[in-house]
Structure formats: structure tokens, C-alpha cells
Amino acid sequence: MPEVPPAHRHPDGPVADLVLPCKDEAPALEVLLPRIPAAFAVIVVDNGSRDGTAAVAERLGASVVHEPVPGYGAAVHAGLLAATREHVAFMDGDGSFDPAQLLPLLDDVRSGRADAALGRRRPVDRRVWPWHARLGNGLIVWWLRRRLRMAAHDIAPMRVMGRQALLDLDVRDRRFGYPVELLQKLTVAGWRVSERDVDYHPRAEGTRSKVSGSVRGTLRTARDFARVLR
């Protein structure tokens, strides 16, 4: 495994688990995993991949969990159950985010400034976030902020929080509605939330989004979102 850059090392070794839900993300993991800060122990949840995702993850030193039940929420929950450290982070495994930007989020939670630290996407290019995906995300966020006075401005594609607290929150959706249910429940529970901008990059070459890669995918996701809205 390539050496981790000095700025990404942590003197105490991993202090949090990082869950990467993945389906057919082998090309992305080749580039992403060597860049993970040493503060995180990586758990790759293979959600039915056919491209060698698990083999790449194991070769590059990540723990691998196999979740046969399809769905983003199913993969996230499997990773949460596999995590063992006090704090746990979540991030897409498609190479669209800089894992170093998890460190300020982790610091917000470990320092006690927040119960949950969330990333707010800032596209590096207008083509990164298709109009249909941006519109769907915006409508959901608008509804949650209006209905529940939610603090966040995005559906938290990068996030850090306490493992046990998240388990106690009892998020039950196992499809793409998971992050919406999560935001609803932590808002109702009165969690203190911090939100930081994170760069949103193009996906790694050789991978394709299951959500924003097509209008059909976005509509399917919007249906899952709507199902869990209160």
C-alpha cells in the first residue's frame, strides 16, 4: 500500500472508522484508498459488486464487509455494525470527495463542538452535479429545513458522528432514503450539527453513478427520499 502523506498521518493511529458503501467501485478505490488519512480505519462494504471491488479493497488494506441486500442504506448499516471505534465517518467510495476533508468534520465531533458533522457539496465544475440531481436534492433539503428547521443545506454525503449515538437513532431505511431519514431523526432528537463545505469532484473514470448518472436514477432516488419524509 502506498505510503500515506505526512499531513494525513495520525500519531495515535486510527481513531475513527470510515465506512465506504461500494458497488462496482474498483477503479475508484485504487486511487481513493491510498489517500485516506491515517486517522481512519477503512471499512469497504461491497454491496453486490461484479468488478473486483472487494479484492481491490483487501489488497489496499481495507476491511471488507459483504452486504448482499441491495441498497445504500443496507450498505451503510452493515458498515456501521462492523465499526468498532467510538466515532464513525461515512463517504461515497466513488472518488468524488477528498478524504482529507473528513478531518475537520472528525475534529468537530471529537472536540465536542457537534454531535454530527456534515459535508455540504461545492462542485468543482458545473458538470459534476447534473441539473436533475441538484434539483432533487434542493427540493428535499428545502422541505426538511421548512418542516423541521433542519440546520443542514445538503443531504450529507460526507458525515461523522458517534457510533453508538447513530445506532440509538435507529435509522431504518435501507435504500436511498437513508440519509433523509437520518437527517430527520437527528434534527428531531436535537443533535448539535456542524456543516462544512466539501469539494465535489467528478467520479473516478470507469465508474458510473447509481443516482445522478441518469434522470431515471434520480427519479428512483427521489421516490426513496419521498417515502421517508414526514
FENWO-V772880 format. One record per pair of residues at least 12 apart in sequence whose ideal C-beta (glycine too) atoms are under 8 Angstrom apart, sorted by sequence separation. I is the first residue (numbers start at 1). J is the second residue. If there is no record, write none. Layout:
# FENWO-V772880
i j
I J
I J
This chain:
# FENWO-V772880
i j
20 32
54 66
105 117
141 153
44 57
65 78
89 102
104 117
105 118
141 154
169 182
65 79
76 90
105 119
141 155
171 185
29 44
42 57
140 155
170 185
89 105
166 182
169 185
65 82
89 106
137 154
169 186
18 36
44 62
46 64
101 119
137 155
42 61
43 62
44 63
45 64
46 65
48 67
63 82
87 106
42 62
43 63
44 64
45 65
46 66
47 67
48 68
169 189
42 63
43 64
44 65
45 66
46 67
18 40
20 42
22 44
41 63
43 65
45 67
48 70
87 109
97 119
157 179
16 39
17 40
18 41
20 43
22 45
23 46
26 49
33 56
47 70
87 110
156 179
14 38
15 39
16 40
17 41
18 42
19 43
20 44
21 45
22 46
23 47
25 49
27 51
29 53
33 57
47 71
155 179
13 38
14 39
15 40
16 41
17 42
18 43
20 45
22 47
23 48
24 49
26 51
47 72
155 180
161 186
14 40
17 43
19 45
21 47
23 49
24 50
25 51
26 52
30 56
34 60
156 182
165 191
8 35
10 37
14 41
22 49
24 51
26 53
29 56
33 60
47 74
156 183
8 36
9 37
10 38
25 53
29 57
33 61
47 75
155 183
8 37
9 38
10 39
24 53
26 55
33 62
4 34
8 38
23 53
26 56
30 60
45 75
161 191
8 39
22 53
29 60
45 76
152 183
1 33
2 34
4 36
96 128
120 152
1 34
4 37
29 62
45 78
120 153
121 154
150 183
4 38
45 79
118 152
120 154
150 184
22 57
119 154
176 211
43 79
118 154
121 157
144 180
148 184
151 187
45 82
119 156
150 187
118 156
119 157
149 187
43 82
119 158
144 183
148 187
43 83
118 158
119 159
140 180
144 184
148 188
158 198
118 159
152 193
154 195
157 198
20 62
117 159
151 193
153 195
116 159
117 160
144 187
152 195
41 85
116 160
117 161
151 195
176 220
184 228
116 161
176 221
180 225
184 229
115 161
184 230
115 162
177 224
181 228
176 224
177 225
180 228
40 89
44 93
175 224
176 225
180 229
115 165
177 227
21 72
109 160
173 224
177 228
23 75
108 160
109 161
22 75
105 158
109 162
21 75
105 159
106 160
173 227
21 76
105 160
173 228
102 158
19 76
101 158
21 79
102 160
1 60
20 79
40 99
1 61
19 79
97 157
19 80
32 93
97 158
17 79
37 99
40 102
19 82
32 95
35 98
36 99
37 100
19 83
29 93
31 95
35 99
39 103
17 82
28 93
35 100
37 102
92 157
17 83
28 94
37 103
40 106
91 157
92 158
17 84
28 95
32 99
39 106
91 158
17 85
25 93
90 158
16 85
19 88
21 90
25 94
89 158
90 159
15 85
16 86
17 87
18 88
19 89
20 90
25 95
89 159
90 160
116 186
14 85
15 86
16 87
17 88
18 89
19 90
20 91
21 92
22 93
89 160
115 186
129 200
15 87
16 88
17 89
18 90
19 91
20 92
21 93
88 160
128 200
16 89
18 91
20 93
87 160
88 161
128 201
87 161
88 162
128 202
87 162
88 163
116 191
118 193
120 195
122 197
124 199
127 202
86 162
87 163
115 191
116 192
117 193
118 194
119 195
120 196
121 197
122 198
124 200
125 201
86 163
114 191
115 192
116 193
117 194
118 195
119 196
120 197
121 198
122 199
123 200
124 201
125 202
85 163
86 164
88 166
114 192
115 193
116 194
117 195
118 196
119 197
120 198
122 200
124 202
133 211
84 163
113 192
114 193
117 196
119 198
121 200
133 212
83 163
114 194
132 212
18 99
113 194
130 212
136 218
140 222
148 230
80 163
129 212
132 215
139 222
147 230
18 102
133 218
136 221
140 225
144 229
80 166
108 194
132 218
136 222
143 229
80 167
132 219
108 196
130 218
105 194
136 225
140 229
16 106
15 106
105 196
8 100
104 196
7 100
16 110
77 171
15 110
101 196
77 174
101 198
73 171
101 199
73 173
74 174
98 198
73 174
74 175
77 178
97 198
98 199
73 175
76 178
97 199
71 174
72 175
73 176
97 200
98 201
71 175
72 176
73 177
96 200
97 201
69 174
71 176
73 178
96 201
72 178
95 201
96 202
71 178
72 179
96 203
73 181
95 203
96 204
94 203
95 204
94 204
95 207
94 207
94 209
16 160
17 163
32 204
31 204
28 203
28 204
27 204
27 205
28 206
25 204
27 206
28 207
26 206
27 207
25 207
24 207
24 208
23 210
